[in-house]
Amino acid sequence: MTRRAIDFIEQSGDQPWVLHLSYIKPHWPYVAPAPYHAICGPEDVLPVKQHQSIAWPITNAR
């Protein structure tokens, strides 16, 4: 995501632009309204990669 954002900024030149880059999950509601909910299916979404080295302490609690 970061690389694509940087590419976007570099390609914008002197033109006005806006960019919102979020590294956290989307906010509620999680279900998009029609027709957007049908654009991507579960097979199009990459699996979540969880790295314990950067996890919040609560996720490491047993």
N, C-alpha and C positions, 0 to 999 in steps of 0.2 A: 504494500500500500504506500509506503513511504517513497519508494522509487517512482511509482506512478505519479504521486503528488509532485515530486521534484520535477519530473518530466513535464507535467502540465504547466508548472510555473515557468520553467525554462522556455517552453514553446509559446508562451503567451506574449512574449516580447513586451512592447509598450502598451498593449491593449489592456483595458480594465478587466479584472477577473475577481472571482470569489472562489474560495475553496474551504470546505469543511472536512477535516480528516479526523475521524474518531477511532480510537483504539479500544473502546469499550463496547459492550453489547448495546443493541438499540434499546430505546426506552419503550415502556408500555404504550400502546397496545402492540403486541408482538405479531399479530395477524394483520397483514396488509389488506385493504379493501380491494374489491374487484376493480379493474382487471389486473391489478399488480400482483395479487396472490398467485396467479397462474403463470407468471412469466418464468419463474424458476421452480423446478421441482426438487425434491430431496436428493435426487441423483446429481444435481448441479452444485450442491453445496459441499465444500470441503469439510472433512471431519475436523473437530476441534482438537488441537494439540495442546495438551496440558504439560507444563514443565514445572516440576516440583521446586526447582531452584529459584523460580520467580513467583511462586504461589504465595498467597496471603497466609499468614500463620494459622488462621482458622481452618484452611483446607488441609493442613498437615496434622491437625489434631485428631487423635484417635479416641 
